[in-house]
Amino acid sequence: MQRKVSEQRSQAVNLAHRLERNSPTRRIDQDRQKLKDIDARLARALSNTLTNKQTAFARIVDKLNLVSPLNTLARGYAIASKDKQVIRSVNNVEKGDAIKIRVQDGEIACEVVESKASS
């Protein structure tokens, strides 16, 4: 009889352990932890992606600044134009033409007195 009671008690303990392992509450807790882990990984991935995109954007802005006409003016250069067209050659102007010269802080109105090609 004692052996039978002992076996029943042992079986009851085993069933209790199995029930505890498969408990819905325990399973919910495990799933919550998995969800927190996934959420943290997603946040890190999003942060890394944002950082990479910001870095790429900054590189593009730097490249644009290198070729920006305004940046060229800031370095001391000027842009001459006639009738809103950039003057690229002495052949684009004649004596007496009104031209504008754009510098970093504004424009200068000028009249062509002479133009000659470089040799």
N, C-alpha and C positions, 0 to 999 in steps of 0.2 A: 504494500500500500504506500509506504514511504517512497519507494522507488517510483511508483506511478505519480505521486504528488510531485516529486523532484523533476521528473520528466515534463510534467505539465507546467511546472513553474519555469523550467528552462525554455520550453516552447513558448510560453507567454512572454518571457524576457526577449527571446528572439523576434517574436512578432512585434513587440513594442519597439525594438530597435529598427526593424524594417519599416514600421509605420512612421517612426520619427524621420528616417531617411527619406521617405516618400511623402512626407507631410506637405500639404498644399502651402502652408505658411512658410516652411523652409524653401520650397520651390519658388515661391513669390520673392522671398528675400534674395535667393540666388539670381533670379531674373532681374531684380532691381539692381543688383551689383553689376551684372553684365551690361545693363542699360547705362549705368553710370560710367562704366569703362568705355563703352562705345561712344557715349556723349563726349567724354574727355578726349578720345582719339579724334573725333570729328572736329572738336574745337581746335585741337593742335593742327590738324590738317588744314582747316580754314585759315588759321593764323599764318601758317607757313605759305599757303597760296597767296594770301593778301600781301605778305612781306615780299614774296617773289614778284608779284605784279607791281608793287610800289617801286621796287628796285628797277624793274624793266622800264617802267614809266619815267623814272628819274634819268635813266640812260638815254631814252629817246628825247627828253627835254634838253639834256646836255648837248646831244647831237644837233638838235634844232637851233640851239643858241650859237653853236659854232658857225652855222651858215646864215644866221639872222642878219638882215640888213641893219637892224637897230644896233646889234652888237658890233658890227663893222663901224658904224658911226661912232660908237662909244670909244673905239680904239683910235679915233682921230681922222678917219677917212670921211669923204663927202660924196654925195651922189648928185650929179648934175643932170637936169632934165629940161627938155624943151617941149612945150605943148603936152605935158604929162607923160612924155616918153623919155626913158633913160637915154642919155647921150653916151653912145658906145665908141664913137669915132669922131675925129675932127671933121670928117666928111658929112656929119649930121648937122653941122652948124655953119652959118655964114656970118660975115661981118654985119653987125647991127641986130642980130637975133636977140630976143629977150630970152634969157634962160634963168632957171632957179637952181640954186645949190642948197641941198639939204645937208645940214650938219646935226650933231647930236642934240642941240638945244633949240633948233628952229630952221628957218629957211632964209636964204639971201637971194634977193632979186639982182640980176646982173644983165649987162649987155655985152655981147661979144665984140671986142675991139679988134682982135686978131686971132687967127687959128692957123697952126702949121703942123704938119705931120712930122713925127720923129723920123730921123734917117736911119 
